Amino acid sequence: MALFVALFVGAVLGGVLGEVFKRYIPLLAGGAKVGFKPVTLDLYILVLTFGFDFKITVAAIIGILLAFILVIKK
């Protein structure tokens, strides 16, 4: 569980840092977007909307790798 949390935090921090520094190093913000558009299920008394979007960038991958290394070294 700690590994999953560390990888998630590494991806988020890497993504944020990539967005902050993309002006100086544009490669960091490059990546791909994966997911599907929202789909609505109308059950007359309840309306559910499902959707998923995940943007993986070079900076996020670097963050994941750094988090993995830090967790493994402990």
VEXFI-268149 format. One record per atom (N, C-alpha, C): residue in three letters; atom name; x, y, z; residue number from 0. Coordinates in steps of 0.1 Angstrom, whole numbers, plus 5000, padded with zeros to 4 digits. Example, Ala and Ser with C-alpha at 12.3 -4.5 7.8 and 13.67 -1.06 7.14 Angstrom:
<sites>
site r ALA a N u 5132 v 4943 w 5078 k 0
site r ALA a CA u 5123 v 4955 w 5078 k 0
site r ALA a C u 5132 v 4967 w 5078 k 0
site r SER a N u 5128 v 4978 w 5071 k 1
site r SER a CA u 5137 v 4989 w 5071 k 1
site r SER a C u 5129 v 5000 w 5079 k 1
</sites>
This chain:
<sites>
site r MET a N u 5008 v 4988 w 5000 k 0
site r MET a CA u 5000 v 5000 w 5000 k 0
site r MET a C u 5009 v 5013 w 5000 k 0
site r ALA a N u 5020 v 5012 w 5008 k 1
site r ALA a CA u 5029 v 5024 w 5008 k 1
site r ALA a C u 5035 v 5026 w 4994 k 1
site r LEU a N u 5038 v 5016 w 4987 k 2
site r LEU a CA u 5044 v 5017 w 4974 k 2
site r LEU a C u 5034 v 5024 w 4964 k 2
site r PHE a N u 5021 v 5020 w 4965 k 3
site r PHE a CA u 5011 v 5026 w 4957 k 3
site r PHE a C u 5009 v 5041 w 4960 k 3
site r VAL a N u 5009 v 5044 w 4972 k 4
site r VAL a CA u 5007 v 5058 w 4976 k 4
site r VAL a C u 5019 v 5066 w 4972 k 4
site r ALA a N u 5031 v 5061 w 4974 k 5
site r ALA a CA u 5043 v 5068 w 4969 k 5
site r ALA a C u 5044 v 5070 w 4954 k 5
site r LEU a N u 5039 v 5060 w 4947 k 6
site r LEU a CA u 5039 v 5062 w 4932 k 6
site r LEU a C u 5029 v 5072 w 4928 k 6
site r PHE a N u 5017 v 5072 w 4935 k 7
site r PHE a CA u 5007 v 5082 w 4931 k 7
site r PHE a C u 5012 v 5096 w 4935 k 7
site r VAL a N u 5018 v 5098 w 4946 k 8
site r VAL a CA u 5023 v 5111 w 4950 k 8
site r VAL a C u 5034 v 5115 w 4941 k 8
site r GLY a N u 5043 v 5106 w 4937 k 9
site r GLY a CA u 5053 v 5109 w 4927 k 9
site r GLY a C u 5048 v 5113 w 4914 k 9
site r ALA a N u 5037 v 5107 w 4909 k 10
site r ALA a CA u 5031 v 5110 w 4896 k 10
site r ALA a C u 5025 v 5124 w 4897 k 10
site r VAL a N u 5018 v 5127 w 4908 k 11
site r VAL a CA u 5011 v 5140 w 4910 k 11
site r VAL a C u 5022 v 5151 w 4911 k 11
site r LEU a N u 5032 v 5149 w 4919 k 12
site r LEU a CA u 5042 v 5160 w 4921 k 12
site r LEU a C u 5050 v 5161 w 4908 k 12
site r GLY a N u 5053 v 5150 w 4901 k 13
site r GLY a CA u 5060 v 5151 w 4888 k 13
site r GLY a C u 5052 v 5159 w 4878 k 13
site r GLY a N u 5039 v 5156 w 4878 k 14
site r GLY a CA u 5030 v 5163 w 4868 k 14
site r GLY a C u 5029 v 5178 w 4871 k 14
site r VAL a N u 5028 v 5181 w 4884 k 15
site r VAL a CA u 5027 v 5196 w 4888 k 15
site r VAL a C u 5040 v 5203 w 4885 k 15
site r LEU a N u 5051 v 5196 w 4888 k 16
site r LEU a CA u 5064 v 5203 w 4885 k 16
site r LEU a C u 5066 v 5204 w 4870 k 16
site r GLY a N u 5061 v 5194 w 4862 k 17
site r GLY a CA u 5062 v 5195 w 4848 k 17
site r GLY a C u 5054 v 5207 w 4842 k 17
site r GLU a N u 5043 v 5209 w 4848 k 18
site r GLU a CA u 5035 v 5221 w 4844 k 18
site r GLU a C u 5041 v 5234 w 4848 k 18
site r VAL a N u 5048 v 5234 w 4859 k 19
site r VAL a CA u 5054 v 5246 w 4864 k 19
site r VAL a C u 5066 v 5250 w 4855 k 19
site r PHE a N u 5074 v 5240 w 4852 k 20
site r PHE a CA u 5086 v 5242 w 4844 k 20
site r PHE a C u 5085 v 5240 w 4829 k 20
site r LYS a N u 5073 v 5238 w 4824 k 21
site r LYS a CA u 5072 v 5235 w 4810 k 21
site r LYS a C u 5076 v 5247 w 4801 k 21
site r ARG a N u 5076 v 5259 w 4807 k 22
site r ARG a CA u 5081 v 5271 w 4800 k 22
site r ARG a C u 5096 v 5270 w 4797 k 22
site r TYR a N u 5103 v 5264 w 4806 k 23
site r TYR a CA u 5117 v 5264 w 4805 k 23
site r TYR a C u 5122 v 5250 w 4799 k 23
site r ILE a N u 5115 v 5240 w 4802 k 24
site r ILE a CA u 5118 v 5226 w 4796 k 24
site r ILE a C u 5105 v 5220 w 4790 k 24
site r PRO a N u 5102 v 5224 w 4778 k 25
site r PRO a CA u 5089 v 5219 w 4772 k 25
site r PRO a C u 5087 v 5204 w 4772 k 25
site r LEU a N u 5098 v 5197 w 4771 k 26
site r LEU a CA u 5098 v 5182 w 4771 k 26
site r LEU a C u 5091 v 5176 w 4783 k 26
site r LEU a N u 5092 v 5183 w 4794 k 27
site r LEU a CA u 5086 v 5177 w 4807 k 27
site r LEU a C u 5071 v 5176 w 4806 k 27
site r ALA a N u 5064 v 5185 w 4799 k 28
site r ALA a CA u 5050 v 5186 w 4798 k 28
site r ALA a C u 5044 v 5177 w 4787 k 28
site r GLY a N u 5053 v 5171 w 4778 k 29
site r GLY a CA u 5049 v 5163 w 4768 k 29
site r GLY a C u 5044 v 5149 w 4773 k 29
site r GLY a N u 5033 v 5144 w 4767 k 30
site r GLY a CA u 5028 v 5131 w 4771 k 30
site r GLY a C u 5016 v 5127 w 4763 k 30
site r ALA a N u 5008 v 5118 w 4769 k 31
site r ALA a CA u 4996 v 5113 w 4763 k 31
site r ALA a C u 4985 v 5113 w 4773 k 31
site r LYS a N u 4973 v 5114 w 4767 k 32
site r LYS a CA u 4961 v 5114 w 4775 k 32
site r LYS a C u 4953 v 5102 w 4772 k 32
site r VAL a N u 4949 v 5095 w 4783 k 33
site r VAL a CA u 4942 v 5082 w 4782 k 33
site r VAL a C u 4929 v 5083 w 4790 k 33
site r GLY a N u 4919 v 5077 w 4784 k 34
site r GLY a CA u 4906 v 5076 w 4792 k 34
site r GLY a C u 4895 v 5075 w 4782 k 34
site r PHE a N u 4883 v 5078 w 4788 k 35
site r PHE a CA u 4871 v 5078 w 4780 k 35
site r PHE a C u 4862 v 5089 w 4784 k 35
site r LYS a N u 4854 v 5094 w 4775 k 36
site r LYS a CA u 4845 v 5105 w 4777 k 36
site r LYS a C u 4834 v 5101 w 4787 k 36
site r PRO a N u 4828 v 5111 w 4794 k 37
site r PRO a CA u 4818 v 5107 w 4804 k 37
site r PRO a C u 4806 v 5100 w 4797 k 37
site r VAL a N u 4801 v 5090 w 4804 k 38
site r VAL a CA u 4789 v 5083 w 4799 k 38
site r VAL a C u 4778 v 5084 w 4810 k 38
site r THR a N u 4766 v 5087 w 4806 k 39
site r THR a CA u 4755 v 5089 w 4816 k 39
site r THR a C u 4746 v 5078 w 4816 k 39
site r LEU a N u 4742 v 5073 w 4828 k 40
site r LEU a CA u 4733 v 5062 w 4830 k 40
site r LEU a C u 4721 v 5068 w 4837 k 40
site r ASP a N u 4710 v 5069 w 4830 k 41
site r ASP a CA u 4698 v 5075 w 4836 k 41
site r ASP a C u 4688 v 5064 w 4841 k 41
site r LEU a N u 4686 v 5063 w 4854 k 42
site r LEU a CA u 4677 v 5053 w 4860 k 42
site r LEU a C u 4664 v 5059 w 4864 k 42
site r TYR a N u 4661 v 5070 w 4859 k 43
site r TYR a CA u 4648 v 5078 w 4863 k 43
site r TYR a C u 4649 v 5084 w 4876 k 43
site r ILE a N u 4653 v 5077 w 4887 k 44
site r ILE a CA u 4653 v 5083 w 4900 k 44
site r ILE a C u 4668 v 5086 w 4904 k 44
site r LEU a N u 4677 v 5081 w 4896 k 45
site r LEU a CA u 4691 v 5084 w 4898 k 45
site r LEU a C u 4698 v 5085 w 4885 k 45
site r VAL a N u 4706 v 5095 w 4884 k 46
site r VAL a CA u 4714 v 5097 w 4872 k 46
site r VAL a C u 4729 v 5095 w 4876 k 46
site r LEU a N u 4736 v 5086 w 4869 k 47
site r LEU a CA u 4750 v 5083 w 4872 k 47
site r LEU a C u 4758 v 5087 w 4860 k 47
site r THR a N u 4769 v 5094 w 4862 k 48
site r THR a CA u 4779 v 5098 w 4852 k 48
site r THR a C u 4792 v 5092 w 4855 k 48
site r PHE a N u 4797 v 5084 w 4845 k 49
site r PHE a CA u 4811 v 5078 w 4847 k 49
site r PHE a C u 4820 v 5084 w 4836 k 49
site r GLY a N u 4832 v 5086 w 4840 k 50
site r GLY a CA u 4842 v 5091 w 4831 k 50
site r GLY a C u 4856 v 5090 w 4837 k 50
site r PHE a N u 4866 v 5089 w 4829 k 51
site r PHE a CA u 4880 v 5087 w 4833 k 51
site r PHE a C u 4889 v 5094 w 4824 k 51
site r ASP a N u 4898 v 5102 w 4829 k 52
site r ASP a CA u 4909 v 5109 w 4821 k 52
site r ASP a C u 4922 v 5108 w 4829 k 52
site r PHE a N u 4932 v 5104 w 4822 k 53
site r PHE a CA u 4945 v 5103 w 4828 k 53
site r PHE a C u 4956 v 5108 w 4819 k 53
site r LYS a N u 4963 v 5118 w 4823 k 54
site r LYS a CA u 4973 v 5124 w 4815 k 54
site r LYS a C u 4987 v 5120 w 4820 k 54
site r ILE a N u 4994 v 5113 w 4813 k 55
site r ILE a CA u 5008 v 5109 w 4817 k 55
site r ILE a C u 5018 v 5117 w 4810 k 55
site r THR a N u 5027 v 5124 w 4817 k 56
site r THR a CA u 5037 v 5132 w 4811 k 56
site r THR a C u 5051 v 5127 w 4814 k 56
site r VAL a N u 5061 v 5132 w 4807 k 57
site r VAL a CA u 5074 v 5128 w 4810 k 57
site r VAL a C u 5078 v 5131 w 4825 k 57
site r ALA a N u 5074 v 5143 w 4829 k 58
site r ALA a CA u 5077 v 5147 w 4843 k 58
site r ALA a C u 5070 v 5137 w 4853 k 58
site r ALA a N u 5058 v 5133 w 4850 k 59
site r ALA a CA u 5051 v 5123 w 4859 k 59
site r ALA a C u 5058 v 5110 w 4859 k 59
site r ILE a N u 5063 v 5106 w 4848 k 60
site r ILE a CA u 5071 v 5093 w 4848 k 60
site r ILE a C u 5084 v 5094 w 4856 k 60
site r ILE a N u 5090 v 5106 w 4855 k 61
site r ILE a CA u 5102 v 5108 w 4863 k 61
site r ILE a C u 5099 v 5108 w 4878 k 61
site r GLY a N u 5087 v 5114 w 4881 k 62
site r GLY a CA u 5083 v 5114 w 4895 k 62
site r GLY a C u 5080 v 5100 w 4900 k 62
site r ILE a N u 5074 v 5092 w 4892 k 63
site r ILE a CA u 5071 v 5078 w 4896 k 63
site r ILE a C u 5084 v 5070 w 4898 k 63
site r LEU a N u 5093 v 5072 w 4889 k 64
site r LEU a CA u 5106 v 5065 w 4890 k 64
site r LEU a C u 5113 v 5069 w 4903 k 64
site r LEU a N u 5114 v 5082 w 4905 k 65
site r LEU a CA u 5120 v 5087 w 4918 k 65
site r LEU a C u 5114 v 5082 w 4930 k 65
site r ALA a N u 5100 v 5082 w 4930 k 66
site r ALA a CA u 5093 v 5076 w 4942 k 66
site r ALA a C u 5096 v 5062 w 4944 k 66
site r PHE a N u 5096 v 5054 w 4933 k 67
site r PHE a CA u 5099 v 5040 w 4933 k 67
site r PHE a C u 5113 v 5037 w 4939 k 67
site r ILE a N u 5123 v 5045 w 4934 k 68
site r ILE a CA u 5136 v 5044 w 4940 k 68
site r ILE a C u 5137 v 5047 w 4954 k 68
site r LEU a N u 5130 v 5057 w 4958 k 69
site r LEU a CA u 5130 v 5061 w 4973 k 69
site r LEU a C u 5124 v 5051 w 4982 k 69
site r VAL a N u 5113 v 5045 w 4977 k 70
site r VAL a CA u 5106 v 5034 w 4985 k 70
site r VAL a C u 5115 v 5022 w 4985 k 70
site r ILE a N u 5121 v 5018 w 4974 k 71
site r ILE a CA u 5129 v 5006 w 4974 k 71
site r ILE a C u 5141 v 5007 w 4983 k 71
site r LYS a N u 5147 v 5019 w 4983 k 72
site r LYS a CA u 5159 v 5021 w 4991 k 72
site r LYS a C u 5157 v 5020 w 5006 k 72
site r LYS a N u 5144 v 5022 w 5011 k 73
site r LYS a CA u 5141 v 5022 w 5025 k 73
site r LYS a C u 5141 v 5008 w 5029 k 73
</sites>
